[in-house]
Amino acid sequence: MKAVIIYGSHHHGSTKKLAQAITERYGVEIFDAEAGEDVDLEAYDLIGFASGIDFGEFYPAVTAFAERLPAGKAGFALYTCAKDNAKYGEQIRDIAQKRGCVYLGKYGCKGYNTYGPWKIIGGMNKNHPTREEIEGALRFYQGLAAQMENGLS
Ligand SMILES: Cc1cc2nc3c(=O)[nH]c(=O)nc-3n(C[C@H](O)[C@H](O)[C@H](O)COP(=O)(O)O)c2cc1C
């Protein structure tokens, strides 16, 4: 089973921390969607899309990669945000399903936020993602990998 995470994390690198922890523990490949690198998504079975949330949405460079998902792949979403909302990640779910892929779910947690007035007071969620939140992302990924190994049944 070959897996990759395509991420965008331009605010404070919070989302990258989740993706990097998964990479380090499970040997998953990782690409920065905002660095202009190209990735052949055909080469992977499991493809994750990781992003901070801007105005309720994943970063455009990340969703642009999702729009290129080859049919038959398995996809998942990872994100960090100021305040969680059940809708975050639905974009990736909808794109994956539209492209004939299996959507395996999402993991999201708080990330450091300095948007607008928060900047003046040093930002919110300063110590996020925490070690526990990163462990949560690792457990989430472990579950996905197990599902893949069991043939998505
Ligand atoms: C311009 C801007 C818009 C944002 N919009 C949202 C939002 O709609 N909902 C939310 O929960 N967080 C929002 N945030 C907070 C970011 O999603 C959060 O800081 C995230 O951890 C950034 O991820 P990154 O450091 O990986 O880029 C926003 C932050 C900025 C700077």
The ligand as a Tripos MOL2 file, in Angstrom:
@<TRIPOS>MOLECULE
LIG
   31    33     1     0     0
SMALL
NO_CHARGES

@<TRIPOS>ATOM
      1 C1         -7.1400   34.5810    6.6790 C.3       1 LIG1
      2 C2         -7.4600   33.4700    7.6530 C.ar      1 LIG1
      3 C3         -8.7280   32.8810    7.6170 C.ar      1 LIG1
      4 C4         -9.0370   31.8550    8.5200 C.ar      1 LIG1
      5 N1        -10.2890   31.2910    8.4910 N.ar      1 LIG1
      6 C5        -10.6100   30.3290    9.3950 C.ar      1 LIG1
      7 C6        -11.9180   29.7620    9.4290 C.ar      1 LIG1
      8 O1        -12.7890   30.0630    8.6250 O.2       1 LIG1
      9 N2        -12.1830   28.8300   10.3900 N.ar      1 LIG1
     10 C7        -11.2450   28.4160   11.3000 C.ar      1 LIG1
     11 O2        -11.5630   27.5940   12.1640 O.2       1 LIG1
     12 N3         -9.9840   28.9250   11.2740 N.ar      1 LIG1
     13 C8         -9.6490   29.8670   10.3570 C.ar      1 LIG1
     14 N4         -8.3780   30.3840   10.3340 N.ar      1 LIG1
     15 C9         -7.3520   29.8030   11.2220 C.3       1 LIG1
     16 C10        -6.4470   28.7780   10.4800 C.3       1 LIG1
     17 O3         -7.2180   27.7860    9.8430 O.3       1 LIG1
     18 C11        -5.4990   28.1110   11.4760 C.3       1 LIG1
     19 O4         -4.6160   29.0940   12.0020 O.3       1 LIG1
     20 C12        -4.7150   26.9570   10.8540 C.3       1 LIG1
     21 O5         -4.0820   26.2280   11.8920 O.3       1 LIG1
     22 C13        -3.6400   27.4360    9.8750 C.3       1 LIG1
     23 O6         -2.9760   26.2990    9.3820 O.3       1 LIG1
     24 P1         -1.4620   26.3270    8.8320 P.3       1 LIG1
     25 O7         -0.5780   26.9480    9.8800 O.co2     1 LIG1
     26 O8         -1.1630   24.8850    8.6010 O.co2     1 LIG1
     27 O9         -1.4950   27.1100    7.5420 O.co2     1 LIG1
     28 C14        -8.0530   31.4100    9.4600 C.ar      1 LIG1
     29 C15        -6.7900   32.0280    9.4820 C.ar      1 LIG1
     30 C16        -6.4860   33.0460    8.6040 C.ar      1 LIG1
     31 C17        -5.1230   33.7040    8.6630 C.3       1 LIG1
@<TRIPOS>BOND
     1     1     2 1
     2     2     3 ar
     3     2    30 ar
     4     3     4 ar
     5     4     5 ar
     6     4    28 ar
     7     5     6 ar
     8     6     7 ar
     9     6    13 1
    10     7     8 2
    11     7     9 ar
    12     9    10 ar
    13    10    11 2
    14    10    12 ar
    15    12    13 ar
    16    13    14 ar
    17    14    15 1
    18    14    28 ar
    19    15    16 1
    20    16    17 1
    21    16    18 1
    22    18    19 1
    23    18    20 1
    24    20    21 1
    25    20    22 1
    26    22    23 1
    27    23    24 1
    28    24    25 2
    29    24    26 1
    30    24    27 1
    31    28    29 ar
    32    29    30 ar
    33    30    31 1
@<TRIPOS>SUBSTRUCTURE
     1 LIG1         1 GROUP 0 **** ****
